[in-house]
């Protein structure tokens, strides 16, 4: 598909990637909710819980969303039984 102007090219790119950005934002929102809802289970070891937490953290970071290590440590400390 050839574009005659830079604006045409920009409009095509914007339309193609705009939906992807909305999808990414929804994924980040859902993962942040999952992160906030995580709690360590009674039958779970700290390592198992931390591994489960890191899976969510890594998914958030893969979507280019910043999540500081300090926040992860706080989460672990407040969500232990």
N, CA, C and O atoms as a GROMACS GRO file, in nm:
protein
  324
    1UNK      N    1   0.085  -0.116   0.000
    1UNK     CA    2   0.000   0.000   0.000
    1UNK      C    3   0.090   0.123   0.000
    1UNK      O    4   0.170   0.142   0.091
    2UNK      N    5   0.076   0.204  -0.100
    2UNK     CA    6   0.158   0.324  -0.113
    2UNK      C    7   0.080   0.445  -0.062
    2UNK      O    8  -0.039   0.461  -0.090
    3UNK      N    9   0.149   0.528   0.009
    3UNK     CA   10   0.089   0.651   0.060
    3UNK      C   11   0.152   0.768  -0.014
    3UNK      O   12   0.272   0.770  -0.042
    4UNK      N   13   0.068   0.864  -0.044
    4UNK     CA   14   0.118   0.980  -0.117
    4UNK      C   15   0.171   1.088  -0.024
    4UNK      O   16   0.254   1.170  -0.064
    5UNK      N   17   0.123   1.088   0.101
    5UNK     CA   18   0.169   1.190   0.195
    5UNK      C   19   0.209   1.124   0.327
    5UNK      O   20   0.171   1.010   0.356
    6UNK      N   21   0.285   1.198   0.404
    6UNK     CA   22   0.325   1.148   0.536
    6UNK      C   23   0.202   1.133   0.626
    6UNK      O   24   0.197   1.043   0.709
    7UNK      N   25   0.105   1.220   0.610
    7UNK     CA   26  -0.017   1.212   0.691
    7UNK      C   27  -0.092   1.083   0.663
    7UNK      O   28  -0.143   1.020   0.757
    8UNK      N   29  -0.102   1.043   0.538
    8UNK     CA   30  -0.168   0.917   0.505
    8UNK      C   31  -0.097   0.800   0.572
    8UNK      O   32  -0.160   0.711   0.628
    9UNK      N   33   0.036   0.801   0.565
    9UNK     CA   34   0.114   0.694   0.628
    9UNK      C   35   0.090   0.695   0.779
    9UNK      O   36   0.071   0.589   0.840
   10UNK      N   37   0.092   0.813   0.838
   10UNK     CA   38   0.070   0.825   0.983
   10UNK      C   39  -0.070   0.774   1.020
   10UNK      O   40  -0.083   0.699   1.118
   11UNK      N   41  -0.170   0.811   0.947
   11UNK     CA   42  -0.308   0.766   0.976
   11UNK      C   43  -0.320   0.614   0.970
   11UNK      O   44  -0.387   0.553   1.053
   12UNK      N   45  -0.256   0.554   0.870
   12UNK     CA   46  -0.261   0.408   0.857
   12UNK      C   47  -0.191   0.340   0.975
   12UNK      O   48  -0.242   0.244   1.032
   13UNK      N   49  -0.074   0.392   1.012
   13UNK     CA   50  -0.002   0.335   1.126
   13UNK      C   51  -0.078   0.355   1.257
   13UNK      O   52  -0.083   0.264   1.340
   14UNK      N   53  -0.135   0.471   1.274
   14UNK     CA   54  -0.211   0.499   1.396
   14UNK      C   55  -0.330   0.404   1.408
   14UNK      O   56  -0.356   0.352   1.516
   15UNK      N   57  -0.400   0.383   1.300
   15UNK     CA   58  -0.516   0.294   1.302
   15UNK      C   59  -0.473   0.151   1.332
   15UNK      O   60  -0.540   0.080   1.406
   16UNK      N   61  -0.361   0.108   1.274
   16UNK     CA   62  -0.314  -0.029   1.291
   16UNK      C   63  -0.269  -0.056   1.435
   16UNK      O   64  -0.293  -0.165   1.488
   17UNK      N   65  -0.203   0.042   1.498
   17UNK     CA   66  -0.146   0.018   1.630
   17UNK      C   67  -0.228   0.073   1.745
   17UNK      O   68  -0.199   0.041   1.860
   18UNK      N   69  -0.328   0.152   1.720
   18UNK     CA   70  -0.409   0.210   1.826
   18UNK      C   71  -0.479   0.101   1.905
   18UNK      O   72  -0.483   0.106   2.028
   19UNK      N   73  -0.534   0.003   1.838
   19UNK     CA   74  -0.604  -0.105   1.907
   19UNK      C   75  -0.506  -0.185   1.993
   19UNK      O   76  -0.542  -0.230   2.102
   20UNK      N   77  -0.384  -0.203   1.944
   20UNK     CA   78  -0.285  -0.275   2.023
   20UNK      C   79  -0.253  -0.201   2.153
   20UNK      O   80  -0.232  -0.265   2.256
   21UNK      N   81  -0.250  -0.070   2.149
   21UNK     CA   82  -0.222   0.008   2.269
   21UNK      C   83  -0.337  -0.007   2.370
   21UNK      O   84  -0.313  -0.019   2.490
   22UNK      N   85  -0.458  -0.005   2.323
   22UNK     CA   86  -0.573  -0.025   2.413
   22UNK      C   87  -0.568  -0.163   2.476
   22UNK      O   88  -0.595  -0.179   2.596
   23UNK      N   89  -0.535  -0.262   2.397
   23UNK     CA   90  -0.525  -0.399   2.448
   23UNK      C   91  -0.415  -0.408   2.552
   23UNK      O   92  -0.434  -0.470   2.657
   24UNK      N   93  -0.301  -0.346   2.524
   24UNK     CA   94  -0.190  -0.346   2.620
   24UNK      C   95  -0.229  -0.279   2.750
   24UNK      O   96  -0.198  -0.328   2.858
   25UNK      N   97  -0.298  -0.166   2.741
   25UNK     CA   98  -0.342  -0.095   2.861
   25UNK      C   99  -0.437  -0.180   2.945
   25UNK      O  100  -0.429  -0.180   3.068
   26UNK      N  101  -0.526  -0.253   2.880
   26UNK     CA  102  -0.619  -0.340   2.953
   26UNK      C  103  -0.544  -0.456   3.017
   26UNK      O  104  -0.576  -0.497   3.129
   27UNK      N  105  -0.445  -0.510   2.948
   27UNK     CA  106  -0.366  -0.619   3.005
   27UNK      C  107  -0.290  -0.570   3.129
   27UNK      O  108  -0.285  -0.639   3.230
   28UNK      N  109  -0.233  -0.451   3.120
   28UNK     CA  110  -0.161  -0.394   3.234
   28UNK      C  111  -0.258  -0.372   3.351
   28UNK      O  112  -0.226  -0.405   3.465
   29UNK      N  113  -0.373  -0.319   3.322
   29UNK     CA  114  -0.473  -0.296   3.427
   29UNK      C  115  -0.511  -0.427   3.496
   29UNK      O  116  -0.518  -0.433   3.619
   30UNK      N  117  -0.537  -0.530   3.418
   30UNK     CA  118  -0.574  -0.661   3.475
   30UNK      C  119  -0.459  -0.722   3.555
   30UNK      O  120  -0.482  -0.781   3.660
   31UNK      N  121  -0.338  -0.708   3.506
   31UNK     CA  122  -0.223  -0.762   3.578
   31UNK      C  123  -0.197  -0.684   3.707
   31UNK      O  124  -0.161  -0.744   3.809
   32UNK      N  125  -0.215  -0.554   3.705
   32UNK     CA  126  -0.200  -0.475   3.829
   32UNK      C  127  -0.306  -0.515   3.932
   32UNK      O  128  -0.277  -0.522   4.052
   33UNK      N  129  -0.426  -0.541   3.885
   33UNK     CA  130  -0.531  -0.588   3.976
   33UNK      C  131  -0.493  -0.723   4.035
   33UNK      O  132  -0.507  -0.746   4.155
   34UNK      N  133  -0.444  -0.813   3.949
   34UNK     CA  134  -0.400  -0.944   3.996
   34UNK      C  135  -0.287  -0.930   4.098
   34UNK      O  136  -0.286  -0.999   4.200
   35UNK      N  137  -0.192  -0.840   4.070
   35UNK     CA  138  -0.082  -0.814   4.162
   35UNK      C  139  -0.134  -0.768   4.298
   35UNK      O  140  -0.090  -0.817   4.402
   36UNK      N  141  -0.228  -0.675   4.297
   36UNK     CA  142  -0.282  -0.621   4.423
   36UNK      C  143  -0.363  -0.725   4.501
   36UNK      O  144  -0.369  -0.720   4.624
   37UNK      N  145  -0.425  -0.818   4.430
   37UNK     CA  146  -0.509  -0.919   4.495
   37UNK      C  147  -0.430  -1.039   4.548
   37UNK      O  148  -0.483  -1.118   4.626
   38UNK      N  149  -0.307  -1.054   4.505
   38UNK     CA  150  -0.228  -1.170   4.546
   38UNK      C  151  -0.207  -1.174   4.696
   38UNK      O  152  -0.176  -1.073   4.760
   39UNK      N  153  -0.225  -1.292   4.751
   39UNK     CA  154  -0.200  -1.318   4.892
   39UNK      C  155  -0.136  -1.457   4.902
   39UNK      O  156  -0.165  -1.545   4.821
   40UNK      N  157  -0.051  -1.474   5.000
   40UNK     CA  158   0.011  -1.604   5.020
   40UNK      C  159  -0.092  -1.698   5.080
   40UNK      O  160  -0.164  -1.663   5.172
   41UNK      N  161  -0.097  -1.820   5.026
   41UNK     CA  162  -0.191  -1.921   5.075
   41UNK      C  163  -0.129  -1.992   5.196
   41UNK      O  164  -0.007  -1.998   5.210
   42UNK      N  165  -0.214  -2.044   5.282
   42UNK     CA  166  -0.167  -2.111   5.405
   42UNK      C  167  -0.073  -2.228   5.374
   42UNK      O  168   0.027  -2.246   5.444
   43UNK      N  169  -0.104  -2.306   5.271
   43UNK     CA  170  -0.025  -2.426   5.240
   43UNK      C  171   0.093  -2.395   5.149
   43UNK      O  172   0.161  -2.487   5.104
   44UNK      N  173   0.119  -2.270   5.122
   44UNK     CA  174   0.222  -2.229   5.026
   44UNK      C  175   0.349  -2.187   5.100
   44UNK      O  176   0.342  -2.124   5.205
   45UNK      N  177   0.464  -2.222   5.043
   45UNK     CA  178   0.589  -2.174   5.101
   45UNK      C  179   0.614  -2.031   5.051
   45UNK      O  180   0.552  -1.987   4.954
   46UNK      N  181   0.704  -1.962   5.118
   46UNK     CA  182   0.736  -1.826   5.076
   46UNK      C  183   0.794  -1.827   4.935
   46UNK      O  184   0.764  -1.739   4.855
   47UNK      N  185   0.878  -1.926   4.905
   47UNK     CA  186   0.936  -1.935   4.771
   47UNK      C  187   0.828  -1.956   4.666
   47UNK      O  188   0.832  -1.892   4.560
   48UNK      N  189   0.732  -2.041   4.691
   48UNK     CA  190   0.623  -2.064   4.596
   48UNK      C  191   0.542  -1.937   4.574
   48UNK      O  192   0.506  -1.903   4.461
   49UNK      N  193   0.514  -1.867   4.684
   49UNK     CA  194   0.439  -1.742   4.672
   49UNK      C  195   0.519  -1.638   4.595
   49UNK      O  196   0.466  -1.570   4.508
   50UNK      N  197   0.648  -1.625   4.628
   50UNK     CA  198   0.732  -1.526   4.561
   50UNK      C  199   0.744  -1.557   4.412
   50UNK      O  200   0.742  -1.466   4.330
   51UNK      N  201   0.756  -1.686   4.378
   51UNK     CA  202   0.762  -1.725   4.237
   51UNK      C  203   0.633  -1.687   4.165
   51UNK      O  204   0.635  -1.638   4.052
   52UNK      N  205   0.521  -1.710   4.231
   52UNK     CA  206   0.390  -1.676   4.173
   52UNK      C  207   0.378  -1.525   4.155
   52UNK      O  208   0.327  -1.478   4.053
   53UNK      N  209   0.425  -1.450   4.251
   53UNK     CA  210   0.424  -1.304   4.243
   53UNK      C  211   0.513  -1.255   4.129
   53UNK      O  212   0.475  -1.164   4.055
   54UNK      N  213   0.631  -1.314   4.115
   54UNK     CA  214   0.724  -1.272   4.010
   54UNK      C  215   0.670  -1.300   3.870
   54UNK      O  216   0.703  -1.228   3.776
   55UNK      N  217   0.589  -1.403   3.855
   55UNK     CA  218   0.528  -1.429   3.724
   55UNK      C  219   0.442  -1.310   3.683
   55UNK      O  220   0.448  -1.264   3.569
   56UNK      N  221   0.363  -1.259   3.776
   56UNK     CA  222   0.277  -1.143   3.747
   56UNK      C  223   0.363  -1.019   3.723
   56UNK      O  224   0.338  -0.944   3.629
   57UNK      N  225   0.464  -0.998   3.806
   57UNK     CA  226   0.553  -0.882   3.792
   57UNK      C  227   0.621  -0.884   3.655
   57UNK      O  228   0.628  -0.781   3.588
   58UNK      N  229   0.671  -0.998   3.615
   58UNK     CA  230   0.740  -1.009   3.486
   58UNK      C  231   0.645  -0.983   3.370
   58UNK      O  232   0.684  -0.923   3.270
   59UNK      N  233   0.521  -1.027   3.381
   59UNK     CA  234   0.422  -0.998   3.276
   59UNK      C  235   0.397  -0.848   3.265
   59UNK      O  236   0.386  -0.794   3.156
   60UNK      N  237   0.389  -0.782   3.380
   60UNK     CA  238   0.369  -0.637   3.380
   60UNK      C  239   0.488  -0.568   3.316
   60UNK      O  240   0.471  -0.478   3.233
   61UNK      N  241   0.607  -0.609   3.353
   61UNK     CA  242   0.728  -0.546   3.298
   61UNK      C  243   0.744  -0.575   3.149
   61UNK      O  244   0.795  -0.490   3.076
   62UNK      N  245   0.702  -0.691   3.104
   62UNK     CA  246   0.710  -0.723   2.960
   62UNK      C  247   0.622  -0.629   2.878
   62UNK      O  248   0.648  -0.607   2.759
   63UNK      N  249   0.520  -0.575   2.940
   63UNK     CA  250   0.432  -0.480   2.872
   63UNK      C  251   0.484  -0.336   2.886
   63UNK      O  252   0.412  -0.240   2.863
   64UNK      N  253   0.612  -0.325   2.926
   64UNK     CA  254   0.680  -0.195   2.938
   64UNK      C  255   0.619  -0.105   3.043
   64UNK      O  256   0.618   0.017   3.028
   65UNK      N  257   0.568  -0.163   3.146
   65UNK     CA  258   0.510  -0.087   3.256
   65UNK      C  259   0.608  -0.090   3.373
   65UNK      O  260   0.661  -0.197   3.407
   66UNK      N  261   0.634   0.023   3.434
   66UNK     CA  262   0.731   0.032   3.542
   66UNK      C  263   0.670  -0.017   3.673
   66UNK      O  264   0.562   0.026   3.712
   67UNK      N  265   0.742  -0.106   3.740
   67UNK     CA  266   0.702  -0.154   3.872
   67UNK      C  267   0.830  -0.164   3.954
   67UNK      O  268   0.909  -0.257   3.934
   68UNK      N  269   0.852  -0.071   4.046
   68UNK     CA  270   0.979  -0.068   4.119
   68UNK      C  271   0.996  -0.188   4.214
   68UNK      O  272   0.898  -0.241   4.266
   69UNK      N  273   1.120  -0.227   4.234
   69UNK     CA  274   1.150  -0.339   4.325
   69UNK      C  275   1.098  -0.310   4.466
   69UNK      O  276   1.053  -0.401   4.535
   70UNK      N  277   1.105  -0.186   4.507
   70UNK     CA  278   1.056  -0.146   4.640
   70UNK      C  279   0.909  -0.183   4.657
   70UNK      O  280   0.868  -0.230   4.764
   71UNK      N  281   0.830  -0.163   4.552
   71UNK     CA  282   0.687  -0.194   4.558
   71UNK      C  283   0.665  -0.345   4.569
   71UNK      O  284   0.573  -0.389   4.637
   72UNK      N  285   0.748  -0.423   4.503
   72UNK     CA  286   0.736  -0.569   4.508
   72UNK      C  287   0.770  -0.620   4.650
   72UNK      O  288   0.701  -0.707   4.703
   73UNK      N  289   0.874  -0.565   4.707
   73UNK     CA  290   0.912  -0.604   4.843
   73UNK      C  291   0.803  -0.568   4.941
   73UNK      O  292   0.770  -0.648   5.029
   74UNK      N  293   0.747  -0.449   4.929
   74UNK     CA  294   0.635  -0.408   5.015
   74UNK      C  295   0.519  -0.505   5.002
   74UNK      O  296   0.458  -0.545   5.101
   75UNK      N  297   0.489  -0.543   4.877
   75UNK     CA  298   0.378  -0.634   4.851
   75UNK      C  299   0.401  -0.768   4.922
   75UNK      O  300   0.310  -0.822   4.985
   76UNK      N  301   0.522  -0.820   4.912
   76UNK     CA  302   0.553  -0.948   4.978
   76UNK      C  303   0.533  -0.934   5.128
   76UNK      O  304   0.470  -1.021   5.190
   77UNK      N  305   0.583  -0.830   5.187
   77UNK     CA  306   0.576  -0.814   5.332
   77UNK      C  307   0.433  -0.797   5.382
   77UNK      O  308   0.399  -0.850   5.488
   78UNK      N  309   0.351  -0.725   5.310
   78UNK     CA  310   0.214  -0.702   5.359
   78UNK      C  311   0.119  -0.816   5.324
   78UNK      O  312   0.008  -0.822   5.378
   79UNK      N  313   0.159  -0.906   5.236
   79UNK     CA  314   0.065  -1.011   5.196
   79UNK      C  315   0.099  -1.148   5.254
   79UNK      O  316   0.038  -1.248   5.217
   80UNK      N  317   0.196  -1.152   5.344
   80UNK     CA  318   0.225  -1.278   5.412
   80UNK      C  319   0.123  -1.301   5.523
   80UNK      O  320   0.076  -1.206   5.586
   81UNK      N  321   0.087  -1.428   5.547
   81UNK     CA  322  -0.010  -1.454   5.655
   81UNK      C  323   0.050  -1.434   5.792
   81UNK      O  324  -0.018  -1.452   5.893
   0.00000   0.00000   0.00000
